Amino acid sequence: MSTANDDGRPAAGTDDSGRDAGNEDGGRNGRENGRGTPSGDRAEDRAPGPEGEHAPGGSAGSNASAADRRLSTPSTALLGLFLLADVVFVCGALVTLWPVVLATVEPGAEPTATARWSPFGLGDWSLTADTAMLLAVVVCSALGSFVHAATSFATYVGNRRLYASWLWWYLLRAGIGVALALLVYLLLRGGLFAGSSGAGATNPYGFSGIAGLCGLFSKQATDKLREICDTLLSTTGDGDRDRRDGLAAARNGDPGTP
């Protein structure tokens, strides 16, 4: 409701049309603070979603959604026990395998020399130098993969962000690291030590360290190998596009083919 002075002029706080300027400013400020939301609430006041995004609903729905996606407590405990058993097995295998590796790859050792290895009493294995090095690469890469998986597991459990969709990531982490380390080892042995005589001329500490890094940084190692292959195997032309049926593509109206 507008007010006026005795001489007919608008009262203070109103514009020429008689609207209350204070109410208009208050409504405009409310719209600005609400940032265009239907409820007029600020975006900062809305509840965060499961991944830290702001959800338009309240906090109850977003918290319920995050709880449904979270890995259950029994499954989390089983995964933690699996990782603990993994590191115990890997460290035990490395401790028993390392003397065998040093005995077979030491300088001056015969290429056909063998050594006995009995891991955890599970049989008596006769290992050559090449076999011992391959096993050392496998064990060290699995150890590096454990460091990566266990660090991620502890972080996300502590933040209550361990979701069930990532379960297979932890279960397959060691296998991915081992496979990548074996490929890198074969590439290094074939490229850098092609003229050497057997595994006796190699450095077990260096190869085992590289294998551990491959397991620990498997994603970065994969990206680097992809970059190297893209550089070495780069081709001119459009690749698969050049092998397409040009007549069929022209009938379909593809402008990129002749």
Secondary structure by P-SEA (a helix, b strand, c coil): ccccccccccccccccccccaaaaaaaaaaaaaaccccccccccccccccccccccccaaaaaaaaaaacccaaaaaaaaaaaaaaaaaaaaaaaaaaaaaaaaccccccccbbbbbbcccccbbbbcaaaaaaaaaaaaaaaaaaaaaaaaaaaaaaaccccccaaaaaaaaaaaaaaaaaaaaaaaaacccccccccccccaaaaaaaaaaaaaaaaaaaaaaaaaaaaaaccccccccccccaaaaaaacccccc
